[in-house]
Amino acid sequence: MPSDVRGALVQRVSALPDGPLDVTWLPAETPRLPLGRIRLHWEPASLAGWDVTAHLGLATTEVLLASWPAAPDDWQRLVRPTIHEVLGLCAALAVATAALDLSNRLAQV
């Protein structure tokens, strides 16, 4: 991972078990993650494999979503199901929030 980045911002996760995990580098000066977005960070583990962490952007902060210490070299296959499910939940919550906001606005008319 380049020294001037905080990690990789997940852009898209395939629903297929062997599908792609598309990311872009997240610059080090980025203050925090946008709501519902996931940042991955990985570095070589002390003995073998990779130490991988995922952070989730919430409304006012970001939280540790998961960590996979000493993950194998193909760690993307290991983390993909978790990332896919969390992004699906975030999308569902965004739709529910938008529907609730619309309902509240219509009730005020």
C-alpha positions as CSV (number, residue, x, y, z in Angstrom):
1,M,0.0,0.0,0.0
2,P,1.4,3.4,-0.9
3,S,2.6,5.5,2.0
4,D,0.4,8.5,1.1
5,V,-2.9,6.6,1.5
6,R,-5.1,5.7,4.5
7,G,-6.4,2.6,2.8
8,A,-8.7,1.6,-0.1
9,L,-12.3,2.9,-0.4
10,V,-14.6,0.0,-1.5
11,Q,-16.4,1.1,-4.7
12,R,-18.2,-2.1,-5.7
13,V,-18.4,-5.7,-4.5
14,S,-19.6,-8.5,-6.7
15,A,-22.4,-10.8,-5.4
16,L,-20.5,-13.7,-7.0
17,P,-18.3,-15.8,-4.7
18,D,-15.3,-15.2,-6.9
19,G,-16.4,-11.8,-8.1
20,P,-14.3,-8.7,-8.0
21,L,-13.8,-6.3,-5.1
22,D,-13.3,-2.9,-6.7
23,V,-11.4,-0.3,-4.7
24,T,-9.7,3.1,-5.1
25,W,-7.0,4.5,-2.9
26,L,-8.1,6.8,-0.2
27,P,-5.7,9.8,0.3
28,A,-4.1,10.1,3.7
29,E,-5.6,13.6,4.2
30,T,-9.2,12.4,3.9
31,P,-10.8,13.4,7.2
32,R,-13.3,10.6,7.6
33,L,-15.3,8.1,5.6
34,P,-18.6,9.2,4.0
35,L,-21.7,7.6,5.5
36,G,-22.1,4.0,4.5
37,R,-18.7,3.7,2.9
38,I,-16.1,1.1,3.8
39,R,-12.3,1.5,4.0
40,L,-10.0,-1.5,3.8
41,H,-6.5,-1.4,5.1
42,W,-4.0,-4.3,4.9
43,E,-0.4,-4.8,5.8
44,P,1.9,-7.9,6.0
45,A,1.2,-9.9,9.2
46,S,4.1,-10.6,11.5
47,L,4.5,-14.3,10.7
48,A,2.6,-14.9,7.5
49,G,-0.3,-13.5,5.4
50,W,-1.9,-10.1,5.9
51,D,-3.5,-8.2,8.7
52,V,-6.7,-6.7,7.2
53,T,-9.1,-4.3,8.7
54,A,-12.4,-2.8,7.5
55,H,-13.8,0.5,8.8
56,L,-17.4,1.7,8.2
57,G,-18.4,5.4,7.9
58,L,-21.3,6.4,10.1
59,A,-23.1,9.7,10.4
60,T,-20.7,11.3,12.8
61,T,-17.7,8.9,13.0
62,E,-16.2,5.8,11.6
63,V,-16.0,2.5,13.4
64,L,-14.1,-0.8,13.1
65,L,-16.3,-3.1,11.1
66,A,-14.1,-6.2,11.2
67,S,-10.5,-7.4,11.3
68,W,-8.9,-10.5,9.8
69,P,-5.5,-11.0,11.4
70,A,-3.0,-13.2,9.5
71,A,-5.4,-13.6,6.6
72,P,-4.1,-15.8,3.7
73,D,-2.7,-14.2,0.5
74,D,-6.1,-14.5,-1.2
75,W,-7.7,-12.4,1.7
76,Q,-10.0,-10.7,-0.8
77,R,-12.1,-13.9,-1.0
78,L,-12.3,-14.0,2.8
79,V,-13.5,-10.4,3.3
80,R,-15.8,-10.1,0.3
81,P,-18.9,-11.7,1.8
82,T,-18.8,-9.5,4.9
83,I,-18.2,-6.3,2.8
84,H,-21.0,-7.3,0.4
85,E,-23.5,-7.9,3.2
86,V,-22.7,-4.6,5.0
87,L,-22.9,-2.6,1.8
88,G,-26.3,-4.2,1.2
89,L,-27.5,-3.3,4.7
90,C,-26.3,0.3,4.3
91,A,-28.1,0.6,1.0
92,A,-31.3,-0.7,2.5
93,L,-31.0,1.7,5.4
94,A,-30.5,4.6,3.0
95,V,-33.7,3.7,1.2
96,A,-35.7,3.3,4.4
97,T,-34.3,6.7,5.7
98,A,-35.3,8.4,2.4
99,A,-38.8,6.9,2.5
100,L,-39.2,8.0,6.1
101,D,-38.0,11.5,5.3
102,L,-40.5,11.7,2.3
103,S,-43.3,10.4,4.5
104,N,-42.5,13.1,7.1
105,R,-42.4,15.9,4.5
106,L,-45.7,14.7,3.0
107,A,-47.3,14.6,6.5
108,Q,-46.4,18.3,7.0
109,V,-48.2,19.4,3.8
